[in-house]
Amino acid sequence: MKILAVSDEESPYLWDHYIPGRLKEYDLIISAGDLKPDYLSFLVTMARCPVLFVHGNHDEIYDSHPPEGCDCIDDALVTYNGVRILGLGGCMRYHPGKYQYTEAEMRRRIHKLRHAIKKAGGVDILVTHSPARGLGDRDDPAHRGFECLRELLGELKPEIMLHGHVHPQYDFSLVRELSYGETRIINVSDRFVLDYSDKPHPEKDDKRIVWKTRHKVRDFDPWE
């Protein structure tokens, strides 16, 4: 399964300079937040696959002008082509805003998802807007990551965490990818492409085969 992940900056390659057919190769598009709703609507219109999204801290416009044809996975666990995807948008609260949360508020959001996570038998991809604390975040109040997300990674051990929020131009020493235990953490600011090779997992959940995935990263990096 080929996944296009996007966040924070509308890519001219995919919008201003779009060429028909450029999105046809993708099986799924995931937004980690802070993108114009019209941009996501454009992607889902031109692609032949769903667009899933979580909210960034600047996405209050979605309340009055949602991305048409796209599906919000904030505070939800969804399964697509057998891949279990958990969505937790928003960032650490640094001033009033609907999609900003204290550490305690984010912990409560995670707690409400416990039943869904247990029923699904785990999570393959965690999609957030904010990074986890100490894993690609920064020390300023607006870009500090959540400690509870770090704890969640240690507990669930998803194969992939996709996040945005921290733009590469903030700090040229930032890296695109990090590893934490068994999880590959990817900052998908602008765009990032993943190739998945699916394989059946022997565990079953509610008489359905739970699919696990192997992944590899394509030779593309807009930060270079």
C-alpha positions in Angstrom: 0.0 0.0 0.0 1.4 3.3 -1.0 0.7 6.2 1.4 1.1 9.9 0.8 1.4 11.8 4.1 1.2 15.6 4.1 1.1 18.5 6.7 1.7 22.1 7.5 2.7 23.4 4.0 0.7 23.0 0.8 3.1 21.4 -1.7 3.4 23.3 -5.0 4.4 20.0 -6.5 0.9 18.7 -5.7 -1.2 21.8 -6.1 0.2 24.9 -8.0 2.2 22.7 -10.4 -0.1 19.7 -10.4 0.1 17.4 -13.4 -3.0 15.2 -14.1 -2.3 11.6 -12.9 0.3 12.6 -10.4 -1.8 11.2 -7.5 -3.1 8.1 -9.1 -0.4 5.8 -7.6 -1.5 6.3 -4.0 -3.7 4.0 -2.1 -4.2 6.4 0.8 -3.5 10.0 1.7 -3.0 11.1 5.3 -2.9 14.7 6.6 -1.3 15.5 9.9 -2.9 18.9 10.1 -2.5 22.6 9.4 -3.4 22.5 5.7 -6.0 24.6 3.9 -9.3 22.7 3.5 -9.4 23.5 -0.2 -6.0 21.7 -0.6 -7.3 18.5 1.0 -10.4 18.7 -1.1 -8.3 19.1 -4.2 -6.2 16.0 -3.2 -9.2 13.8 -2.6 -10.7 14.9 -5.9 -7.6 14.2 -8.0 -6.6 11.1 -6.2 -8.2 7.7 -6.5 -8.1 7.0 -2.8 -9.5 8.3 0.6 -8.0 11.3 2.4 -7.8 10.9 6.2 -6.9 13.8 8.4 -6.4 15.0 12.0 -6.6 18.7 13.0 -3.6 20.9 13.4 -3.7 23.8 15.9 -4.6 26.2 13.0 -7.5 24.2 11.6 -10.4 25.9 13.3 -11.5 27.0 9.8 -12.5 23.3 9.2 -15.5 23.9 11.5 -17.1 26.2 9.0 -15.3 25.1 5.9 -14.4 21.4 6.2 -12.3 19.6 3.6 -15.0 18.2 1.3 -14.8 14.4 0.7 -12.2 13.8 3.4 -12.6 11.9 6.6 -11.6 13.1 10.0 -9.9 10.5 12.2 -9.3 12.7 15.3 -10.0 10.7 18.4 -10.7 7.6 16.4 -9.2 4.3 15.3 -9.9 3.3 11.8 -8.8 0.3 9.7 -8.0 0.8 6.0 -6.8 -2.2 3.9 -6.2 -4.0 7.2 -3.9 -1.3 8.6 -5.0 0.1 12.0 -4.7 3.9 12.1 -5.1 6.0 15.3 -5.7 9.8 15.0 -4.8 12.4 17.7 -4.6 15.9 16.3 -3.8 19.2 18.0 -0.8 20.5 19.9 0.2 21.6 23.4 -1.8 24.5 24.6 0.2 27.8 24.3 -2.8 30.2 24.0 -6.6 29.8 23.6 -7.5 27.5 20.7 -9.9 24.7 20.0 -7.3 22.3 18.9 -4.8 23.0 21.7 -4.6 20.8 24.7 -2.9 20.5 28.1 -1.0 17.3 28.9 -4.0 16.2 31.1 -6.5 16.9 28.3 -4.5 14.8 25.9 -4.2 12.0 28.4 -8.0 12.0 28.7 -8.4 11.8 24.9 -6.1 8.8 24.9 -8.0 7.1 27.7 -11.3 7.4 25.8 -9.7 5.4 23.0 -8.5 2.5 25.1 -11.5 0.3 24.3 -11.2 0.8 20.6 -7.4 0.1 20.7 -8.0 -3.1 22.7 -10.8 -4.2 20.4 -8.6 -3.7 17.3 -5.7 -5.5 18.9 -3.3 -2.6 18.7 -2.2 0.2 16.3 -0.1 0.1 13.2 0.1 3.8 12.4 -0.3 6.7 14.9 -1.2 10.0 13.3 -0.7 13.2 15.3 -0.1 16.8 14.6 2.2 17.4 17.5 5.4 15.3 18.0 5.9 13.4 21.2 8.1 15.0 23.9 11.8 14.7 23.1 11.1 13.1 19.7 11.3 15.8 17.1 9.7 18.6 19.2 11.3 21.9 20.3 11.5 23.6 23.7 9.4 26.6 23.0 5.8 26.5 24.4 4.2 26.3 20.9 6.2 23.4 19.7 6.7 21.3 22.8 5.6 17.7 22.4 3.3 15.6 24.6 4.9 13.3 27.2 1.8 11.1 27.1 2.4 10.5 23.3 5.8 9.3 24.2 4.3 7.0 26.8 1.8 5.8 24.2 4.5 4.9 21.8 6.3 2.8 24.5 3.0 1.1 25.3 1.5 0.4 21.8 4.7 0.2 19.8 3.1 1.2 16.5 5.3 0.6 13.4 4.9 4.2 12.3 4.1 7.6 13.9 3.3 10.4 11.5 3.3 14.0 12.8 3.8 17.6 11.6 3.7 20.9 13.5 7.5 21.4 13.6 8.6 23.0 10.3 12.0 22.2 8.9 12.8 25.9 8.5 12.5 26.4 12.3 15.8 24.5 12.8 18.0 23.2 10.0 19.4 20.6 12.4 16.0 18.9 12.5 15.9 15.4 11.0 13.1 14.0 9.0 13.0 10.6 10.8 13.7 9.3 14.3 13.4 5.8 15.8 11.9 5.2 19.3 11.9 1.6 20.3 10.1 -0.3 17.5 8.5 2.8 16.0 9.7 4.9 13.1 8.7 8.5 13.7 8.4 10.7 10.6 7.8 14.4 10.4 5.7 14.7 7.3 5.8 18.5 6.9 5.1 19.3 3.2 4.9 15.7 1.9 6.3 12.2 2.5 5.7 8.9 0.7 5.7 5.5 2.3 5.6 2.1 0.5 4.0 -0.7 2.4 4.1 -4.4 1.7 1.3 -6.1 3.4 1.5 -9.6 4.9 -1.1 -11.5 7.0 -0.6 -11.6 10.7 -1.5 -14.9 12.5 -3.5 -13.1 15.3 -7.2 -12.7 14.8 -9.6 -10.2 16.2 -13.4 -10.7 16.1 -12.8 -13.5 13.5 -11.1 -11.0 11.2 -7.4 -11.3 10.2 -5.5 -8.5 11.6 -2.9 -7.4 9.0 0.5 -6.2 10.0 2.7 -4.4 7.6 6.3 -3.9 6.6 7.3 -0.6 5.2 10.1 1.1 3.3 10.7 4.8 2.5 10.9 5.9 -1.0 14.0 7.8 -2.2 12.3 11.2 -1.9 12.9 14.0 0.6 11.8 17.6 0.0 14.0 18.7 2.9 17.2 18.0 0.9 
